[in-house]
Amino acid sequence: MNEIICPNCKTAFKIDEAGFADILKRVRDEEFNKDLKERERIFALDKENAVKLAEANITNTLQKDLAKKEAELAELKAKKDRELAEF
C-alpha cells in the first residue's frame, strides 16, 4: 500500500498498487498532453514566422527586380529620346 497526500485538502490516504498506478497514469497523461499542446503551439508559431519570413524575402526580391526593370525602362526611354533627337 502506498500513502498519498491530497494536494487540495492535504489529507493522507492509502491506496493499493492498482489505484496508485491509475493515479500515476492520469498524472503522466495530463503532463504529456500539456507538453504536447505547448509543442504544438511552438510549432505553429515557428511555422507562422517561417511563412512571414518567406513572404518578406519574396517581397524584397520582387521589389529589387521591379527597381531593376524600372531602371532599364528609364535607360531605354533615354536612349530612344536621344535617337529621336538625332533625326
N, C-alpha and C positions, 0 to 999 in steps of 0.2 A: 504494500500500500504506500502511496505517495501522499504527502501532505502539500496542499496548495493554499496560498493566501489570496483571497479575492481582492483584486485591485480596487474595487469600488468600496466595499464595506470593511475591508481588512480582516475579515473573519477567516480563520484557518479551518480547512476541512480535508478529510481523507477521501481519496478515490482509488479505485483499483487500476491495474495496468491498462486495461482496455479503455477506461474512461480517460486516463492520463494521455494515452496515445491519441484518442479522439480530439481532446482539447489541444494537444500539441500540433496535430494535423491542421486544425482550424486556424491556429495562430500562424503557422507556416504558410498556409494557403492565402490568408489575408495579407501577410507581408509580401508574398510572391506577387499577388495581384496589385498591391500598392506599388511595388517596384516596377512591375510590367507597365502600369499606366504612366508612371513617371518617365520610363524609357520611351514609350510611345509619344509622349508629349515632347520630349527632347528630339526624337527623330523627326517629328512633324515640324518643329522649329528649324531644325537643320535643313530639311527639305525646302521649307519656305525661304530660308536665307539663301540657299543654293539657287533657287529659281530667280530670286531678286538679283543676285549677283550675275547670273547668266543674262538676264534681261538688261542689266546695266551695261554689261560688256557688249551685247549686240547693239544697243543704242549708241554707245560710244563708237563702235566700228562703223555703223551706218552714218553717224554724224561726220566722221573723218572722211568717209567715201563721198558724202554729199559735198563737203567743203572742197575736196579734190576735184570733183566734177564741175562745181561752180567756177573754180579757178581755171579749169580747162576751157569752159564755155566763155569766160571773160577773155581769155587769151585768143580764142578763135574769133570772137567778135572784134577784138582789137586788130587782129590780122586782116580780117575782112574789111574793116574800115580803112586800114592802110592801103589795101589793094584797090578799093574803090576810089580813094583819094588820088591814086596814081593815074587813073584814067581821066 
